[in-house]
Amino acid sequence: MKSDYWNVIKKRVLDEETFVRLTLRGQLHGKELQWRKVVVRPVLIKQTRHLQFSYFATKQDITKNYRGNEALEMLDELLALPFSSITVQSTREDVHVQVTREGKAIFSHSKATQSDKAPDLAHDASKQLPLPADKADAFLQAIGIMDNQGKVFPTMQDKFSQINEFLKLLEHTGELEHFAKRPLNILDCGSGSAYLSFAMYHYLNNVRGISARLVGIDTNGKLVEKSNLHSQELSFEKMCFLQSAIIDYVPDVAPDIVLALHACDTATDDAIAQGILGTARLILCAPCCHHELHQQIHTVAPFKPVLQHGILQKRMADILTDAFRALVLQIMGYKTDVIEFISTEHTDRNLMIRAVKRTKQGERKYLQEYEALKAFWGVTPYLEKVLREKGCWVMLEAQQSPHF
C-alpha cells in the first residue's frame, strides 16, 4: 500500500539525529505534476528546528519553512503527489523508492553519502546553489574563482554567479534524470574559452555523479589548444576540443546535449542545426551578436518610426532572430522557451534559448506562426536555409498539404 512507504519515509525524515535530505523527482505515467523536483531538509531558524521545502518548476523555485504539525501536514501533501522516484538520505544509509504506475513501491538501500557528517541545519540560501559559496570546490579553486578556504574572490563574483545560473537552468529542464544511468554526450559548439562547459562537465561528473563526455569545437586553433591543455590540467579525461567549423563537424556519437554559449551570429544557428540533425534531447543556446537577419530587414510601414533609428533596428533584428530560432525549434519538435540567462548586472548577453525534445515535427500552429512572421518581415532566416540544405526541413505550405 502507498501508506506503507509513506510511513517508512516519514519515519526517516522525522529522525532529527540522522535525517539529511529528502528528494522527490520524476512523474508517474499519465499523472499531472506541477513540480519537477522537491527537496526537503532540516534547517535551524531562530534556534527552532524547521523542515525546509524547496519546490523546483521549469521557470521558478519556491522555498518555504515549516515546523511542528504544519511540517507534518506539508510532508503528507508532498508524499501524495505523483512522484516516481524518492530518495531519503540520512547519516546511516540512503533509501531509494521507485514507485510504479500502479502505486507499488520498490525499495533499495545504499551506503550513506553523508555517513561522516551530522545533518546540516544552516539556513543559508547559498547552499541551494549547484556549486555553493563557502564550500571548498577543487574545480572553482583551480580556475581561480575560490581561495583555499572556499571563499569566492570579490573580482570573480560575476563568473561565480554566471556558472551557478547556467547550472540551475540546466537542472530546471528536468532532463538530467533521464541521463543518470548511462553516459551522456555533450557537444559544445563555438566553445571559446569554455569556462561554462568546464563547469558543466565538473558538475555532472563530480557533483551529480552522472558520467558525461564533452567535445568542444571551435575555429580558433589557439583556444582549442588552450582548452585541451586546461582539461588535462584538471584531469578531465572525457573532455576534448577540436578545431572545426560548427556546421562541418560530424560527431562520432550523436549528442544528447548541444551547447552554444555566446557563439557569434550564425554560429548559433549552426549549433541549433547540429542539435536538430542529431536529434539531441536538449539544446541550450546563449546567442551573442546578431547580424545576418539585420541585413534582410527593410522598413515595414507600422515600424517605420522604429526602423529609422539604427540601434532600434538592430535590436529589432536581434529579437526577430531569436524569435525565429525558437519557432524553428518548436516546428522541429522541441518544447522551447526564451529566458533570462542571468541578470544584466553580471552580463549584457543574458538571453538563453532552451529547447527540450518533446513532440513530433511540423505542428500546424508553429508552421503558421512561422510563415506569417516571415511574410510580414519579408525575410528568410539563416537557420531555415541550413536545414533545407541538410534535407531535414519539414516546412510545408498550408495550402499544399491536405493536413492543413
Stockholm file with secondary structure:
# STOCKHOLM 1.0

chainA/1-404         MKSDYWNVIKKRVLDEETFVRLTLRGQLHGKELQWRKVVVRPVLIKQTRHLQFSYFATKQDITKNYRGNEALEMLDELLALPFSSITVQSTREDVHVQVTREGKAIFSHSKATQSDKAPDLAHDASKQLPLPADKADAFLQAIGIMDNQGKVFPTMQDKFSQINEFLKLLEHTGELEHFAKRPLNILDCGSGSAYLSFAMYHYLNNVRGISARLVGIDTNGKLVEKSNLHSQELSFEKMCFLQSAIIDYVPDVAPDIVLALHACDTATDDAIAQGILGTARLILCAPCCHHELHQQIHTVAPFKPVLQHGILQKRMADILTDAFRALVLQIMGYKTDVIEFISTEHTDRNLMIRAVKRTKQGERKYLQEYEALKAFWGVTPYLEKVLREKGCWVMLEAQQSPHF
#=GR chainA/1-404 SS CHHHHHHHHHHHHTCTTTEEEEEEEEECTTCCCSCSEEEEEEEEETTEEEEEEEEECSSCEEEEEECHHHHHHHHHHHHTSCEEEEEEEESSEEEEEEECTTSCEEEEEEECTTTTSCCCCCCCGGGGSSSCTTSCCHHHHHTTSBCTTSCBCGGGHHHHHHHHHHHHHHHHTCGGGGGTTSCEEEEEETCTTCHHHHHHHHIIIIISCCCEEEEEEESCHHHHHHHHHHHHHTTCTTEEEEECCTTTCCCSSCCSEEEEESCCTTHHHHHHHHHHHTTCSEEEEECCCCCTGGGTCCCCGGGHHHHTSHHHHHHHHHHHHHHHHHHHHHHTTEEEEEEECSCTTTCSCCEEEEEEECSCSCCHHHHHHHHHHHHHHTCCCHHHHHHHHTTCCCCCCGGGCTTC
#=GC SS_cons         CHHHHHHHHHHHHTCTTTEEEEEEEEECTTCCCSCSEEEEEEEEETTEEEEEEEEECSSCEEEEEECHHHHHHHHHHHHTSCEEEEEEEESSEEEEEEECTTSCEEEEEEECTTTTSCCCCCCCGGGGSSSCTTSCCHHHHHTTSBCTTSCBCGGGHHHHHHHHHHHHHHHHTCGGGGGTTSCEEEEEETCTTCHHHHHHHHIIIIISCCCEEEEEEESCHHHHHHHHHHHHHTTCTTEEEEECCTTTCCCSSCCSEEEEESCCTTHHHHHHHHHHHTTCSEEEEECCCCCTGGGTCCCCGGGHHHHTSHHHHHHHHHHHHHHHHHHHHHHTTEEEEEEECSCTTTCSCCEEEEEEECSCSCCHHHHHHHHHHHHHHTCCCHHHHHHHHTTCCCCCCGGGCTTC
//
